[in-house]
Amino acid sequence: MSSKISGLLEKLEKNPAQVFHRYSLAQAYFDAEDFQSACSEFEKCLSTKPDWMMAALSIAKAYMEIGEIDRAIEKLKLTIDLAKEQGHDDPAMEATELLKECGQAS
């Protein structure tokens, strides 16, 4: 386990409701290629903040990495909806391209 992951786990132990530490932990797991743990932590972020577009995009990428394409598609579609609602063109375009990689049109 990396020191970054250990440090974030310690911070979350002290303050489990700190969603930004949880997102950082999820990203650290993703960077360490522990995609299953990343998915778990990104899901917790989305359950706390269902409109968190970047968490939706990140978890979609993690699901793609572990071959859970149906779940990835679901989160990519959520990302596109949230991006449009929130006025973010680049994440919407990225999610659309990833949907194509999953064999889906947006």
N, C-alpha and C positions, 0 to 999 in steps of 0.2 A: 504494500500500500504506500502510495506516495505521501510525502510530508504535506503536500497541499490538501489531499483528501483527508488525511488525519486531522489537520488543523480545522478544516471545515466541519468535520464530524464533531470535534470538540465544541466548536461554536454552536452547532445545532443542538448539542446535548444541553448546553446552557440556555438556549433560546430556540426551542423547536418550532416556534411560529414564525421565525425570521425567514421569509420566503426568498429573499435575495441570496442568503447563504445557501439555501437549498438549491437554487438555480445554479449557483457557482459550483456546488458539489456535483450536480448532474452534469454540468459541462466538464468538470474534472474527470468524472468517470468516462464520459464520452472520449475525451482526449487520451485517456489511458486504454481505450478500446474495450472497456467494460460496459458494453452497450446495454446489457440486461439491467445493471444497476442504474445506468443513466435513464433508461425508460422509467424505472420505478420512481426515481426522484423527479423527473419531469412531470410524471402523472400527478405527483403530490403538488407540484407547482400549479398545474392546471386545475386541480380540484380546489385550490385556495383562490386562484385568480383565473376563472374560466375564459377571460378575454385577453389572456397574455399571449399575444401573437407569436413572439419569439420562442416561447416555451413550446407552443404547438408546432412550429417549424422544426425546432430542435428534436423534439420527440419523434417527429415523422422521419427525420434522418436516422435516428437511432433504430427505429423499427425497420427501416430499410436495411440497415446493416445486419440485423439478425434474421432477416428474411420474413418478417411479419408484414407482408405487403398490404393486406387488407386494412390492418391498423394504420399503416403508414398513409394509405390513401385517405382514410377517414380524417387523420390529423392534417394532411395537406389540404383537403377541402376546407377544414376548419380554418387553417391559416389563410387561405384565399379569402374566405368570408370576413375574417377579422381584419385582414389587411385592407380590404375594400371599405369596411366600416370605418376604419381608423385612418384612411388616406395614406397608406404605405405602398407605393408602387413596386419597389424593388423586392420586398419579400413575397408579394403576390406573384411577380414574374418568376422568382426562384421556385416557389411552390408549384407553379404551373409547369415549369420545366421538369421538376422532380416527378410530377404526376405522369408526364409523358414517359419518363424512365420506368414508371410502374405499369405502363401500358394503358394509361387512362388519358382521356381528354378532359379538360376542365369544365 
